[in-house]
Amino acid sequence: MEQFRLNGVAIAAPSTFSPVFATTSTEDSDRSQDGVMHNTPMFTIGGYDIVWDCLSWKEIANILNQCIGRGSVLLHYPNPRIPGRWQDGEFYCSNFNMDAQTLEEGFEIWEGLQINFRSVNPE
């Protein structure tokens, strides 16, 4: 069975895995006065907004230690553009958000870890 990995290290499966794609077009791409778009795409950057609802302290540390302070990470993930295919891709991470919900000894739970992953290379 396939599973998510960061830099070859297995991580907890996310609760939400949201693909995002942004296409950059040439400077002369624009709408004419009659409203018709004249667009010349240059490239598309893919990314993923990933959320984990509940993680143990060990699980959250595993994820954060693979991401924070690195220029890029290798993410093993399901590619929504190719049915049934998991692949490795180089991403950079930004916007780390989380809540510490319960910090009772032996029952530490962290909620709502959110990380944005954006592809280093265009699609």
C-alpha angles and dihedrals in degrees: 000000000000120000139181116271135180116206088344093307117121114240135188114279111258122244091221127026109181119183117214126185128188124190121206116208133196120275092252093058107113145125118273120228090268089060097252114141116231102193132174109186116209102184144330125232117207126205145161133228103210128193131186113196099198129010135170117238090256092051095049092046089050091055097041094047090056093051115030117090096008126120089218142352134211108238122194105206144147111270109225091200094060114049114234095004127128117188145171120250137175113242139165120224129224142162104039110194129170146147128225102223105172125012101174112143110268092009104066112157127180118197136200103014106180124186129174114218117195125186117251091208128047121253 
